[in-house]
Amino acid sequence: AKLDEIDVHVRSGDEKSDTMAAVAENIVRADMTESEQWRGVLDMRDKGATDTEICRAFMVTPAYLRGLMLLSQIHPPIIAAIDGGIGPSYTDRNAIARTPLERQRDVWAEIWAESADEGSDPADYEMSREDATHFDWSDFVRYLDQVELYARNYEFDDETAKEAGVVWEEDLFGQGGEDNRYCTQYAAMFKAQQIWAEKTRPEGTIYLQSNEYGEGIAPDGYRKVGSWEMERDGDIPAIWVNPRTLQIQKGRLRELGEQSTRRTESDALSLPSAQNTEKPKERADISGTGLKIIGDVRTQALRQALDAARENADPWDLVGAFILALSANNVKIHGDDTYEPYGSVTERDLAVARIFPEGVLVRDPDLLRSTALGVLGTFMNCGLSQHSGSGLPAQILGVLFGADAYMPTMAFEEFLKSYSKPGITKAVQAEGLAEKPTGKAMREALMAHVGDKRWVPEPATFAAGLPEWKTKLENQAARLAARARFAAQMEEEEGDTDTDVITDSEEDDNCEEGGDPDEGQTDQESLSDGDESAQHATIPDDPRIPSELTELARAMPDRLEVIMV
């Protein structure tokens, strides 16, 4: 516009507009969590903004704003889980928000009582991503809903209740003449029903696990019989506990395919796959964090073992080690291409330069040992990465070079905290120690027992991979055998469908036994056959047509004709 001066009109802003502008900018730039957005909403409402204005500032729908309003009725650790991306779904949030905050707090404290640090309130425990892998928000909602579970609605006895940890309370305002005992612990009641179902199931009845919808899960090789289907003699009775209603339900199983059910000596039906039913989600003895620590420690021990073998490694061990290394998960060979995209010199390049300086192998045993083991140590590792981890071959390599002897002690807090409570219980019992009430107490007892000595649990050793390695090889052999059987079957079927080609000598023999092959044909038919034979007999030899195909076309003029396009 070529103006030397530009007029500027400064408006006097109001507090509401300034707040809305600040929140709108933060949403775009700062990637605010839901709780931060909710605090922004409260601030804007205090400044007099309407919900319509807030939706415009946030660029959200009214339904999303109503979802944020639920946070004011949710226990703070649950809000922290929502901000961390591991919180409940919107459906579960609605159910949680309808429950009083005191009830949410009590149930939360009951669930995380063993996970909270000593001296801290479990009601304020904030779950981690590792915890979230074993946590079901639908179960949490059911815990909130099942407030009073009365004993009169269930059949299990006092012994089963004690075994499951059910604690009864008395309803002082209950109706007279009835059993007014009740329990608010959903998990204990569910366990009691499962134990009772196992105790009271009739002979020959199979106990099933159940899914989240309350349906029994049929074992492999069987299916559940629908209520509309006619009962058959081979049907097997089954029972399970519905996790929604805690009621014991009954049904029938029917075998799939031709596999027959077997009867035991007591004439009870035995299912070969009944023990393989889907088990409820359980936390592993060692968490993913613990497995990562094991991988890092194993890698360190493996490289120390390789370094220690540089002076006296057997040459045949080196050959076997390199053949093994070529099967590692993180080794990829595309032809003979050793191109490195960024042009840096790798350890493998330097190793080749050392042992082939003039293009001829330097047959120095010490140099070969040191170089070969140095190269192995650069890429063979026990990490868990799907892209850079070497996988099971690295564990077998550690067995070959005795890397277990280089494993440091694993009795330190960071690793032991990765154990689940059943896992740390097994670990302390393996050392001859008594089980303690909490996981923290057992960790401290184990570290005090080990002291300065070296402690490596069996799952962390290199030798722990041997059974899996054997299973892997057995599966490979089974696949190869299956492919060989399939190939033989296909070859046999192709052989059965091959058409016999009649040679001239065979035709002459047929003529001698059965007379003139043209006998009984009219002159016109003979002429027609002769024309067709002559037509196909003149098929030229073309290099583009396989010779076998040409011969078949000549031998079977009525069935095969070669057409070139």
MARROVEX-59470 format. One line per field, with one value per residue (C-alpha): z, y, x. Coordinates in steps of 0.5 Angstrom, whole numbers, plus 2048, in hexadecimal, padded with zeros to 3 digits. Layout:
% residues N
c3 <- Z; ...
c2 <- Y; ...
c1 <- X; ...
//
This chain:
% residues 565
c3 <- 800; 800; 807; 80C; 811; 813; 818; 81E; 822; 828; 82C; 833; 834; 839; 83E; 83B; 834; 836; 83A; 834; 82F; 834; 835; 82D; 82C; 831; 82E; 827; 829; 830; 82F; 835; 839; 83A; 842; 83F; 83A; 840; 845; 83F; 83E; 845; 845; 83F; 842; 848; 843; 841; 83A; 838; 836; 82E; 82F; 832; 82D; 827; 82B; 82C; 825; 828; 828; 82E; 82F; 830; 835; 839; 839; 83C; 841; 844; 847; 84C; 84F; 84E; 853; 852; 850; 84B; 848; 848; 844; 83F; 83E; 83D; 837; 83C; 83F; 83E; 838; 837; 839; 83F; 841; 841; 846; 84A; 84B; 84D; 853; 859; 85A; 861; 85E; 858; 85D; 861; 85B; 858; 85F; 85F; 858; 859; 861; 85F; 85A; 85E; 861; 869; 86D; 867; 866; 860; 85F; 85C; 858; 850; 84C; 847; 840; 842; 847; 841; 83D; 843; 845; 842; 843; 842; 848; 84C; 84A; 84C; 853; 854; 852; 856; 85D; 861; 85F; 864; 866; 865; 85D; 85D; 85F; 861; 868; 86E; 86C; 865; 867; 86C; 866; 862; 867; 867; 86D; 86F; 872; 875; 873; 879; 875; 871; 872; 877; 876; 870; 870; 870; 86F; 869; 866; 862; 85F; 858; 857; 85D; 85B; 854; 857; 85C; 856; 852; 858; 859; 852; 852; 858; 856; 84F; 84D; 84B; 844; 843; 841; 844; 83F; 840; 83E; 839; 83B; 838; 83D; 838; 839; 835; 831; 831; 82B; 826; 82A; 829; 82D; 82C; 82B; 82F; 829; 827; 828; 82D; 82B; 82E; 82D; 830; 837; 83C; 83E; 844; 844; 849; 845; 848; 846; 84B; 84F; 84E; 84C; 845; 841; 83A; 835; 831; 82A; 827; 821; 81B; 81C; 822; 827; 82F; 833; 83A; 840; 844; 848; 842; 842; 83C; 83B; 836; 833; 832; 838; 83C; 836; 838; 837; 83E; 841; 840; 845; 846; 844; 84A; 847; 843; 83D; 840; 844; 83D; 83A; 840; 83F; 838; 839; 83F; 83A; 834; 839; 83C; 834; 832; 838; 837; 82F; 832; 836; 831; 82C; 82E; 82E; 82A; 826; 81F; 81E; 823; 81F; 819; 81D; 820; 819; 816; 81C; 81C; 815; 817; 81C; 81C; 81B; 815; 80E; 808; 801; 7FC; 7FD; 7FE; 804; 802; 808; 807; 80B; 809; 810; 811; 815; 819; 814; 80F; 813; 815; 80D; 80C; 812; 810; 808; 807; 801; 7FE; 801; 808; 80E; 811; 818; 81D; 822; 81D; 81B; 822; 824; 81E; 81D; 824; 824; 81E; 822; 828; 823; 821; 825; 82B; 830; 82F; 82E; 828; 822; 81D; 821; 826; 824; 827; 829; 825; 82A; 830; 82D; 82B; 832; 834; 82F; 832; 839; 83A; 840; 844; 843; 845; 84B; 851; 84F; 856; 856; 857; 850; 84D; 853; 853; 84C; 84F; 850; 857; 855; 851; 857; 85C; 858; 858; 85F; 860; 85B; 860; 866; 869; 86C; 868; 86B; 86A; 865; 85F; 862; 868; 864; 860; 866; 869; 862; 862; 869; 868; 862; 864; 861; 85D; 856; 855; 84E; 84D; 849; 843; 843; 841; 83A; 83B; 83C; 834; 833; 833; 82F; 82A; 82A; 829; 823; 81F; 820; 81D; 818; 816; 817; 812; 80D; 80E; 80C; 806; 804; 805; 801; 7FB; 7FB; 7FB; 7F5; 7F1; 7F2; 7F0; 7EA; 7E8; 7E9; 7E4; 7DF; 7D8; 7D5; 7CE; 7C9; 7C5; 7BE; 7C0; 7C5; 7C0; 7BB; 7C1; 7C2; 7BB; 7BB; 7C1; 7BF; 7B7; 7B3; 7B7; 7B2; 7B1; 7B2; 7B0; 7AA; 7A4; 7A7; 7AE; 7AC; 7A7; 7AD; 7B2; 7AD; 7AC; 7B3; 7B4; 7AE; 7B1; 7B8; 7B5; 7B1; 7B8; 7B7; 7BC; 7BF; 7C4; 7C8; 7C9; 7CE; 7CA; 7CF; 7CE; 7C6; 7C7; 7CB; 7C6; 7C0; 7C5; 7C7; 7C1; 7C4; 7CB; 7CA; 7C5; 7C5; 7C3; 7C3; 7C4
c2 <- 800; 804; 808; 80B; 80A; 805; 807; 802; 801; 7FE; 7FB; 7FA; 7F3; 7F0; 7EA; 7E5; 7E6; 7E6; 7DF; 7DC; 7DE; 7DB; 7D5; 7D4; 7D5; 7D0; 7CB; 7CC; 7CD; 7C9; 7C2; 7C3; 7BD; 7BC; 7BE; 7C4; 7C6; 7C5; 7CA; 7CF; 7CE; 7CF; 7D6; 7D8; 7D7; 7DB; 7E0; 7E0; 7DC; 7D8; 7D1; 7D3; 7D8; 7D2; 7CD; 7D3; 7D4; 7CD; 7CB; 7C5; 7C3; 7C3; 7BC; 7BC; 7C2; 7BE; 7B8; 7BD; 7BF; 7B7; 7B9; 7BD; 7B6; 7B1; 7AF; 7B3; 7AD; 7AB; 7B2; 7B1; 7AA; 7AE; 7B3; 7AE; 7AA; 7A4; 7A6; 7A3; 7A4; 7A9; 7A4; 7A2; 7A9; 7AA; 7A4; 7A7; 7AE; 7AB; 7A8; 7AC; 7AE; 7AB; 7A4; 7A5; 7A7; 7A1; 79C; 79F; 79E; 797; 795; 799; 797; 793; 797; 79D; 79F; 79E; 7A4; 7A7; 7A7; 7A1; 7A6; 7AB; 7A6; 7A8; 7A2; 7A1; 79F; 798; 797; 799; 793; 78F; 793; 793; 799; 795; 791; 797; 79A; 793; 794; 79B; 798; 792; 795; 790; 789; 785; 77E; 77C; 77C; 778; 770; 76F; 76D; 771; 76D; 76F; 776; 776; 773; 779; 77E; 780; 785; 785; 78B; 78B; 790; 792; 795; 78E; 78B; 786; 77E; 77F; 77E; 786; 785; 788; 78A; 78F; 78C; 78A; 786; 782; 780; 77E; 77A; 777; 775; 772; 76E; 76B; 76A; 765; 762; 760; 75F; 758; 752; 753; 75B; 75F; 766; 76C; 773; 778; 77E; 786; 785; 77F; 779; 773; 772; 76B; 768; 766; 761; 762; 767; 769; 766; 76C; 76B; 76A; 764; 75D; 759; 754; 74E; 750; 757; 759; 75D; 763; 769; 76F; 776; 77C; 782; 787; 783; 77F; 779; 772; 770; 76A; 768; 762; 761; 75D; 75B; 75D; 759; 751; 751; 74D; 74E; 74A; 747; 746; 740; 743; 744; 74B; 74F; 752; 757; 757; 75F; 761; 763; 768; 76C; 774; 776; 77C; 782; 781; 785; 782; 780; 785; 78C; 78F; 793; 78E; 78A; 790; 790; 789; 78A; 790; 78C; 786; 78A; 78D; 786; 783; 788; 787; 77F; 781; 785; 780; 77B; 77F; 77C; 774; 774; 76D; 76F; 76A; 76E; 774; 771; 76E; 775; 779; 774; 775; 77C; 77C; 77A; 77F; 784; 78A; 787; 789; 787; 789; 786; 788; 78F; 792; 799; 79E; 7A4; 7A9; 7A7; 7A5; 7A0; 79A; 795; 790; 794; 795; 78E; 78C; 791; 78E; 787; 788; 78E; 78C; 788; 781; 77F; 780; 779; 77C; 778; 77D; 783; 77E; 77D; 784; 787; 782; 782; 78A; 78A; 785; 78A; 790; 78D; 787; 789; 787; 78D; 78C; 791; 78E; 792; 791; 78C; 785; 781; 77A; 779; 77E; 779; 773; 777; 779; 771; 770; 775; 774; 77B; 779; 779; 780; 782; 787; 787; 788; 78A; 791; 795; 797; 790; 78D; 792; 78F; 789; 788; 785; 77E; 77F; 782; 77D; 777; 77A; 77B; 774; 771; 774; 771; 777; 778; 77C; 782; 787; 78C; 78C; 791; 78D; 787; 78B; 78E; 787; 784; 78A; 789; 781; 782; 788; 788; 782; 781; 77F; 77E; 77B; 775; 778; 77E; 778; 777; 770; 771; 772; 76B; 768; 76D; 76C; 764; 766; 76B; 765; 760; 765; 766; 75F; 75E; 763; 760; 759; 75C; 75F; 759; 755; 75A; 75A; 753; 753; 758; 754; 74E; 751; 754; 74D; 74A; 74F; 74F; 74C; 746; 748; 742; 741; 73E; 737; 737; 739; 733; 72E; 731; 730; 729; 727; 72B; 72B; 732; 738; 73B; 735; 737; 73E; 741; 744; 74B; 74A; 747; 74D; 752; 74E; 74E; 756; 757; 753; 756; 75D; 75C; 758; 75E; 762; 765; 765; 76C; 76E; 772; 76B; 766; 760; 75C; 760; 75F; 757; 757; 75B; 756; 750; 753; 757; 756; 759; 75E; 763; 768; 76F; 775; 77C
c1 <- 800; 806; 804; 809; 804; 7FF; 7F9; 7F8; 7F2; 7F3; 7ED; 7EC; 7EB; 7E7; 7E9; 7E5; 7E7; 7EE; 7ED; 7EA; 7EF; 7F5; 7F1; 7F0; 7F7; 7FA; 7F5; 7F8; 800; 800; 7FC; 7F8; 7F6; 7EF; 7EF; 7F3; 7EE; 7E8; 7EC; 7EC; 7E5; 7E3; 7E8; 7E4; 7DD; 7E0; 7E1; 7DA; 7DB; 7D5; 7D5; 7D4; 7DA; 7DE; 7DD; 7DF; 7E6; 7E7; 7E5; 7E1; 7DA; 7D5; 7D5; 7DD; 7DC; 7D7; 7DC; 7E1; 7DC; 7DC; 7E3; 7E0; 7DD; 7E3; 7E8; 7EF; 7F3; 7EE; 7EF; 7F6; 7F5; 7F1; 7F6; 7FB; 7F7; 7F6; 7EF; 7E8; 7E4; 7DE; 7D9; 7DD; 7DE; 7D7; 7D6; 7DC; 7D9; 7D2; 7D6; 7D7; 7DE; 7DF; 7DD; 7E2; 7E7; 7E6; 7E6; 7EC; 7F0; 7EE; 7F0; 7F7; 7F8; 7FE; 801; 802; 808; 808; 806; 802; 7FA; 7F8; 7F2; 7F7; 7FB; 7FC; 7FD; 802; 802; 804; 7FF; 7FA; 7FC; 7F8; 7F3; 7EC; 7E7; 7E1; 7E3; 7E4; 7DD; 7DA; 7DD; 7DA; 7D3; 7D3; 7D3; 7CF; 7CF; 7CB; 7CC; 7C5; 7C6; 7CC; 7CD; 7D4; 7D6; 7DA; 7E0; 7E0; 7DF; 7E5; 7E9; 7E7; 7E8; 7E1; 7DF; 7D8; 7D5; 7CE; 7C8; 7C5; 7BF; 7BE; 7B7; 7B6; 7B7; 7BB; 7C3; 7C5; 7CC; 7D0; 7D6; 7D9; 7DF; 7DD; 7E4; 7E3; 7DC; 7DE; 7E4; 7DF; 7DA; 7E0; 7E2; 7DB; 7DA; 7E0; 7DE; 7D7; 7D7; 7D4; 7D9; 7DA; 7D9; 7DE; 7DF; 7E1; 7E4; 7DF; 7E0; 7DE; 7D7; 7D6; 7D6; 7DA; 7E0; 7E0; 7E7; 7EA; 7E7; 7E0; 7DA; 7D5; 7CE; 7C9; 7C2; 7BE; 7C2; 7C0; 7C4; 7C8; 7CB; 7D2; 7D1; 7D5; 7D2; 7D6; 7D6; 7D9; 7D8; 7D5; 7D9; 7D4; 7CF; 7D3; 7CE; 7D0; 7CE; 7CD; 7CE; 7D0; 7D6; 7D6; 7DD; 7DF; 7E2; 7E3; 7E7; 7E3; 7E3; 7E6; 7E4; 7E8; 7E8; 7E3; 7DE; 7DF; 7E0; 7E7; 7E8; 7EF; 7EF; 7EB; 7F1; 7F3; 7ED; 7EE; 7F0; 7EF; 7F4; 7F9; 7FF; 806; 80B; 810; 80D; 80F; 814; 817; 818; 81B; 820; 822; 823; 828; 82C; 82C; 82F; 834; 836; 836; 83B; 840; 840; 842; 847; 84A; 84A; 84E; 855; 853; 84C; 84C; 84C; 846; 842; 843; 840; 83A; 839; 839; 835; 830; 831; 82E; 828; 827; 821; 824; 829; 826; 82A; 828; 82C; 833; 832; 835; 833; 833; 82E; 832; 839; 83C; 841; 83E; 842; 840; 844; 84A; 84A; 84A; 850; 854; 853; 854; 858; 85B; 855; 858; 856; 85B; 85B; 85D; 859; 859; 857; 851; 84F; 84F; 84C; 846; 844; 845; 840; 83B; 83B; 839; 832; 830; 82C; 827; 822; 81B; 81A; 817; 81B; 822; 822; 825; 820; 821; 828; 82B; 829; 82C; 832; 833; 832; 838; 83D; 83A; 837; 833; 83A; 83A; 833; 833; 82F; 827; 825; 824; 81E; 81D; 81D; 819; 813; 812; 80F; 808; 806; 806; 80C; 810; 80D; 810; 817; 817; 814; 81A; 81F; 81C; 818; 811; 80C; 80A; 804; 806; 80B; 80F; 811; 813; 817; 81B; 81B; 81E; 823; 825; 826; 82A; 82F; 835; 834; 832; 82B; 828; 821; 821; 81C; 822; 827; 829; 828; 821; 820; 822; 81B; 818; 81E; 81C; 815; 817; 81B; 815; 810; 815; 815; 80E; 80D; 812; 80F; 808; 80A; 80E; 807; 803; 808; 808; 800; 800; 805; 801; 7FA; 7FE; 800; 7F9; 7F6; 7FC; 7F9; 7FC; 7FF; 7FE; 805; 805; 807; 801; 7FC; 7FF; 7FE; 7F7; 7F6; 7F8; 7F4; 7EE; 7EE; 7EE; 7ED; 7E9; 7E5; 7DD; 7DE; 7DB; 7E0; 7DD; 7DF; 7E6; 7E7; 7E5; 7EA; 7F0; 7EF; 7EF; 7F5; 7F9; 7F7; 7FA; 800; 802; 803; 80A; 80F; 80F; 815; 810; 80B; 80E; 810; 80C; 806; 806; 807; 801; 7FD; 7FF; 7FD; 7F6; 7F4; 7EC; 7EE; 7F4; 7F5; 7FB; 7F8; 7FE; 7FB
//
